[in-house]
Amino acid sequence: MNPIYNIPDLDTYKKEVVQSNGLTLVKFGAAWSGTSEMIAPIFYDLAREYHHEAKFFCVSIDETKELEVEFNHLEIPTILFFRDGEITDQIKGAVSRQNIASKIEFLLHNN
């Protein structure tokens, strides 16, 4: 089972993220971005570890232009952290697994 779901369009984003309860992570990336490709296995590993406590989604800005525009052309890669449909935090660029895991732990245990 893949613990990460793709968001193909704005409607899916609204349904799966904005109308969601709990912690949700959305990674914006692109196949042409070496940095995106570098953090992809880290994001996957964390999704497997935390899939019972949070939802994990990926957005390819090459395939989902409307979301790229919706978020004002984010730096790639960017991970947005949502709680109950609201953005609570973000991480941009190449970061360590520990950095992302620490943020997840903080958001899970500090409402």
VOMI-58405 format. One line per 2 residues: number of its first residue (from 1); their letters; for each residue x, y, z of N, C-alpha, C. Coordinates in Angstrom, 2 decimals, always signed. Example, Ala and Ser with C-alpha at 12.3 -4.5 7.8 and 13.67 -1.06 7.14 Angstrom:
REM residues 2
1	as	+13.19/-5.69/+7.80/+12.30/-4.50/+7.80/+13.20/-3.30/+7.80  +12.85/-2.25/+7.08/+13.67/-1.06/+7.14/+12.90/+0.03/+7.87
//
This chain:
REM residues 111
1	mn	+0.84/-1.19/+0.00/+0.00/+0.00/+0.00/+0.88/+1.25/+0.00  +0.61/+2.15/-0.90/+1.35/+3.40/-0.96/+0.73/+4.39/+0.03
3	pi	+1.52/+4.89/+0.97/+0.97/+5.80/+1.99/+0.83/+7.25/+1.51  +1.23/+7.51/+0.24/+1.16/+8.86/-0.30/+0.18/+8.87/-1.47
5	yn	-0.68/+9.87/-1.48/-1.67/+10.00/-2.55/-1.33/+11.23/-3.39  -1.57/+11.13/-4.68/-1.35/+12.26/-5.58/-2.59/+13.13/-5.63
7	ip	-2.37/+14.41/-5.77/-3.46/+15.36/-5.93/-3.41/+15.84/-7.38  -4.36/+15.40/-8.20/-4.31/+15.73/-9.63/-4.93/+17.06/-10.01
9	dl	-5.74/+17.65/-9.10/-6.43/+18.88/-9.48/-6.90/+19.65/-8.24  -7.38/+20.85/-8.49/-7.82/+21.74/-7.40/-9.00/+21.15/-6.63
11	dt	-9.93/+20.51/-7.31/-11.09/+19.93/-6.63/-10.68/+18.84/-5.64  -9.75/+17.99/-6.05/-9.25/+16.93/-5.17/-8.53/+17.55/-3.97
13	yk	-7.74/+18.59/-4.22/-7.05/+19.29/-3.13/-8.06/+19.81/-2.11  -9.11/+20.46/-2.58/-10.12/+21.01/-1.66/-10.79/+19.90/-0.86
15	ke	-11.13/+18.81/-1.52/-11.81/+17.70/-0.85/-10.90/+16.98/+0.14  -9.67/+16.68/-0.26/-8.79/+15.84/+0.54/-7.95/+16.60/+1.58
17	vv	-7.72/+17.89/+1.33/-6.85/+18.66/+2.24/-7.64/+19.74/+2.98  -8.31/+20.61/+2.26/-9.01/+21.74/+2.88/-10.15/+21.26/+3.77
19	qs	-10.85/+20.22/+3.34/-11.99/+19.71/+4.10/-11.60/+18.57/+5.04  -10.32/+18.41/+5.26/-9.80/+17.30/+6.07/-9.66/+17.70/+7.53
21	ng	-9.74/+16.69/+8.39/-9.48/+16.88/+9.81/-8.13/+16.28/+10.14  -7.47/+16.83/+11.15/-6.19/+16.30/+11.57/-5.03/+16.87/+10.79
23	lt	-3.88/+16.21/+10.91/-2.64/+16.67/+10.28/-2.53/+16.12/+8.86  -2.23/+17.00/+7.92/-2.05/+16.63/+6.52/-0.80/+17.31/+6.00
25	lv	+0.02/+16.55/+5.29/+1.23/+17.10/+4.66/+1.08/+17.02/+3.15  +1.44/+18.10/+2.48/+1.39/+18.15/+1.02/+2.75/+18.58/+0.51
27	kf	+3.37/+17.71/-0.29/+4.69/+18.01/-0.87/+4.49/+18.45/-2.31  +4.94/+19.67/-2.59/+4.92/+20.19/-3.95/+6.29/+19.94/-4.56
29	ga	+6.31/+19.30/-5.71/+7.58/+18.99/-6.35/+7.43/+18.92/-7.86  +8.55/+18.57/-8.50/+8.58/+18.43/-9.96/+9.66/+17.42/-10.32
31	aw	+9.39/+16.65/-11.37/+10.33/+15.61/-11.79/+11.67/+16.21/-12.22  +11.67/+17.43/-12.71/+12.91/+18.05/-13.19/+13.75/+18.64/-12.05
33	sg	+13.21/+18.65/-10.84/+13.91/+19.25/-9.70/+14.70/+18.18/-8.96  +16.02/+18.29/-8.99/+16.86/+17.35/-8.27/+16.59/+17.35/-6.79
35	ts	+16.30/+18.52/-6.23/+16.01/+18.62/-4.80/+14.70/+17.91/-4.47  +13.71/+18.04/-5.34/+12.44/+17.32/-5.14/+12.68/+15.83/-5.14
37	em	+13.47/+15.37/-6.07/+13.76/+13.94/-6.17/+14.56/+13.47/-4.95  +15.38/+14.34/-4.41/+16.20/+13.99/-3.25/+15.34/+13.78/-1.99
39	ia	+14.32/+14.61/-1.80/+13.51/+14.46/-0.58/+12.35/+13.49/-0.76  +12.07/+13.05/-1.99/+10.96/+12.13/-2.24/+11.05/+10.85/-1.39
41	pi	+12.21/+10.18/-1.33/+12.26/+8.96/-0.50/+12.13/+9.25/+1.00  +12.56/+10.42/+1.43/+12.40/+10.81/+2.83/+10.92/+11.00/+3.14
43	fy	+10.22/+11.69/+2.25/+8.79/+11.93/+2.43/+8.03/+10.60/+2.44  +8.40/+9.70/+1.54/+7.77/+8.38/+1.48/+8.00/+7.61/+2.78
45	dl	+9.22/+7.63/+3.26/+9.57/+6.93/+4.49/+8.77/+7.47/+5.68  +8.66/+8.77/+5.77/+7.88/+9.39/+6.85/+6.39/+9.08/+6.71
47	ar	+5.90/+9.03/+5.49/+4.49/+8.68/+5.26/+4.21/+7.26/+5.74  +5.14/+6.35/+5.49/+4.97/+4.98/+5.99/+4.98/+4.94/+7.51
49	ey	+5.85/+5.74/+8.11/+5.97/+5.76/+9.57/+4.76/+6.40/+10.25  +4.23/+7.47/+9.67/+3.17/+8.25/+10.32/+1.80/+8.11/+9.67
51	hh	+1.60/+7.11/+8.81/+0.34/+7.03/+8.06/-0.90/+6.84/+8.94  -0.73/+6.39/+10.16/-1.88/+6.26/+11.06/-2.22/+7.57/+11.77
53	ea	-1.31/+8.53/+11.71/-1.51/+9.78/+12.44/-1.67/+11.01/+11.55  -1.30/+10.87/+10.28/-1.37/+12.01/+9.36/-1.61/+11.51/+7.94
55	kf	-2.09/+12.41/+7.10/-2.27/+12.10/+5.67/-1.14/+12.75/+4.90  -0.69/+12.07/+3.85/+0.42/+12.55/+3.03/+0.00/+12.60/+1.57
57	fc	+0.26/+13.75/+0.95/-0.09/+13.95/-0.46/+1.08/+14.56/-1.21  +1.12/+14.30/-2.50/+2.11/+14.92/-3.39/+1.39/+15.66/-4.50
59	vs	+1.96/+16.78/-4.88/+1.47/+17.56/-6.01/+2.64/+17.75/-6.96  +2.46/+17.33/-8.20/+3.44/+17.62/-9.24/+3.03/+18.92/-9.92
61	id	+3.85/+19.94/-9.78/+3.47/+21.22/-10.37/+3.46/+21.17/-11.89  +4.14/+20.19/-12.47/+4.12/+20.02/-13.92/+2.76/+19.53/-14.39
63	et	+2.09/+18.76/-13.55/+0.80/+18.16/-13.91/-0.39/+18.91/-13.33  -0.15/+19.76/-12.35/-1.24/+20.43/-11.64/-0.97/+21.93/-11.58
65	ke	-1.00/+22.57/-12.72/-0.68/+24.01/-12.80/-1.61/+24.86/-11.95  -2.89/+24.47/-11.85/-3.84/+25.28/-11.09/-3.46/+25.37/-9.62
67	le	-2.86/+24.33/-9.07/-2.41/+24.40/-7.67/-1.15/+25.22/-7.53  -0.29/+25.17/-8.52/+0.90/+26.02/-8.50/+0.48/+27.49/-8.46
69	ve	-0.49/+27.85/-9.26/-1.00/+29.22/-9.29/-1.72/+29.55/-7.98  -2.51/+28.60/-7.47/-3.25/+28.79/-6.21/-2.30/+29.15/-5.07
71	fn	-1.12/+28.55/-5.06/-0.15/+28.80/-4.00/+0.94/+29.77/-4.42  +0.66/+30.57/-5.43/+1.55/+31.66/-5.83/+2.96/+31.18/-6.17
73	hl	+3.01/+30.12/-6.96/+4.29/+29.62/-7.49/+5.31/+29.36/-6.38  +5.04/+28.34/-5.60/+5.91/+27.96/-4.49/+7.31/+27.58/-4.95
75	ei	+8.26/+27.78/-4.06/+9.60/+27.24/-4.28/+9.49/+25.71/-4.30  +10.26/+25.08/-5.16/+10.20/+23.61/-5.28/+11.49/+23.03/-4.74
77	pt	+11.39/+22.06/-3.85/+10.18/+21.51/-3.22/+9.75/+22.33/-2.01  +8.46/+22.23/-1.72/+7.88/+22.80/-0.51/+6.96/+21.76/+0.10
79	il	+7.03/+21.60/+1.40/+6.07/+20.77/+2.13/+5.21/+21.70/+2.97  +3.90/+21.66/+2.72/+2.95/+22.43/+3.52/+2.32/+21.51/+4.56
81	ff	+2.21/+22.00/+5.77/+1.60/+21.26/+6.88/+0.25/+21.89/+7.16  -0.80/+21.09/+7.14/-2.16/+21.56/+7.39/-2.69/+20.88/+8.65
83	rd	-3.43/+21.64/+9.43/-4.20/+21.07/+10.54/-5.64/+21.49/+10.33  -6.51/+20.49/+10.21/-7.94/+20.73/+9.99/-8.17/+21.68/+8.81
85	ge	-7.42/+21.48/+7.73/-7.62/+22.24/+6.50/-6.92/+23.58/+6.42  -6.24/+24.00/+7.48/-5.55/+25.29/+7.51/-4.04/+25.08/+7.50
87	it	-3.33/+25.88/+6.72/-1.88/+25.80/+6.70/-1.34/+26.26/+8.05  -0.52/+25.41/+8.68/+0.06/+25.75/+9.97/+1.57/+25.97/+9.89
89	dq	+2.21/+25.38/+8.88/+3.66/+25.51/+8.77/+4.10/+25.08/+7.37  +5.38/+25.30/+7.07/+5.93/+24.87/+5.79/+7.43/+24.69/+5.90
91	ik	+7.94/+23.86/+5.01/+9.38/+23.66/+4.87/+9.69/+23.80/+3.38  +10.72/+24.58/+3.08/+11.12/+24.80/+1.69/+12.52/+24.24/+1.46
93	ga	+12.71/+23.68/+0.27/+14.04/+23.24/-0.13/+14.43/+21.90/+0.46  +15.72/+21.61/+0.36/+16.27/+20.34/+0.85/+16.45/+20.41/+2.35
95	vs	+15.83/+19.48/+3.04/+15.95/+19.40/+4.49/+16.14/+17.94/+4.88  +16.61/+17.73/+6.09/+16.85/+16.37/+6.56/+15.55/+15.68/+6.98
97	rq	+15.64/+14.38/+7.05/+14.52/+13.58/+7.54/+14.18/+14.02/+8.96  +15.19/+14.24/+9.78/+14.99/+14.63/+11.17/+14.24/+15.96/+11.27
99	ni	+14.55/+16.89/+10.39/+13.88/+18.19/+10.39/+12.38/+18.03/+10.14  +12.04/+17.23/+9.14/+10.62/+17.01/+8.82/+9.94/+16.22/+9.94
101	as	+10.61/+15.16/+10.42/+10.03/+14.34/+11.49/+9.78/+15.15/+12.76  +10.70/+16.03/+13.09/+10.53/+16.88/+14.27/+9.32/+17.78/+14.14
103	ki	+9.12/+18.32/+12.95/+7.96/+19.18/+12.72/+6.66/+18.37/+12.82  +6.66/+17.16/+12.26/+5.49/+16.29/+12.37/+5.19/+16.00/+13.83
105	ef	+6.20/+15.59/+14.58/+6.01/+15.28/+16.00/+5.46/+16.50/+16.76  +6.03/+17.66/+16.50/+5.56/+18.87/+17.17/+4.08/+19.12/+16.86
107	ll	+3.73/+19.03/+15.59/+2.34/+19.32/+15.20/+1.36/+18.25/+15.68  +1.80/+17.03/+15.80/+0.94/+15.98/+16.31/+0.65/+16.12/+17.80
109	hn	+1.62/+16.64/+18.54/+1.51/+16.66/+20.00/+1.29/+18.05/+20.60  +1.17/+19.05/+19.75/+0.91/+20.42/+20.22/-0.21/+21.03/+19.40
111	n	-1.41/+20.85/+19.85/-2.55/+21.40/+19.12/-2.51/+22.87/+19.23
//
